[in-house]
Amino acid sequence: NNRLLIKKKMQQDEIDHLTRIQKTNMKMICAVNQQKQQAALLNQNLLSPTSNELALILQQQQQQQQNNHDATSASKIDSNQMSDQGTLDTIQTSNSSVDLTSIPTLLDSKFEMFGDDERYGGALKSTIVKASEKWTKKHQKNLLTKLEEKSMSSDDQRVERNKAFDLLDALSRSGDVPLSHSELHVIIASTHCFDKSVVNTVVQDNVNPIEKIERSNLVVASQIHGVSIQALLSNADDFGRITKFCPMLNSF
């Protein structure tokens, strides 16, 4: 009996010891969790801006938007002042950009003004430029290799075009990054045709073809660059000579 009592007492002592250890661990865990919560609240208070900071940030954003708006308005005014009336003003959109697709229509409207004069001076009209079906690609695999040439069919052109657009899309991050240092080259063609040969135009029609072609070049250049014809000429005497055989150029 004594042995049983001693064994039970030892078991009870062991249970009490384990209970005390468990309570101690629970207290430590609660203390650690409480410290974590306090640290999180402290970080939140440090990171979250106060009302004064929010007001300052909002004021800075409004100031930046106002500066951007003023810069855009100034660029619009400058572009309108520099462009000749009836030329680039008619093809500019609301965001000060130029609609390049409307330039051929603008040129045709100016060419029609010389309809009566074109009886013996030839016909001036816009020209559609079409690329050939087969292209030639010149490329280097790296800087140390020689320049290679490759004939490209329509399918090859489509593949290369898709690669170029994919690269452009990656560089600009789908249009999010502006390409401020890039250039866009646009070809706009016009043709001055004579019904007769150069000799017959001079002898039979008594027309100087050089004067007509010179007039056509000035009309096209003034519409493309948005300046007057007089501004395109370096010599003031040339303007008087040109307007003498074509007085309608005074209105350009």
KAZI-V803263 format. One record per helix or strand of 3 or more residues. SS is the DSSP state (hx for helix, st for strand). FROM is the first residue (numbers start at 1). TO is the last residue. If there is no record, write none. Layout:
ss:SS from:FROM to:TO
ss:SS from:FROM to:TO
This chain:
ss:hx from:2 to:47
ss:hx from:51 to:82
ss:hx from:88 to:90
ss:hx from:100 to:114
ss:hx from:118 to:121
ss:st from:123 to:127
ss:st from:135 to:139
ss:st from:148 to:152
ss:hx from:154 to:171
ss:st from:189 to:193
ss:hx from:198 to:203
ss:hx from:209 to:225
ss:hx from:229 to:232
ss:hx from:236 to:245
ss:hx from:247 to:251
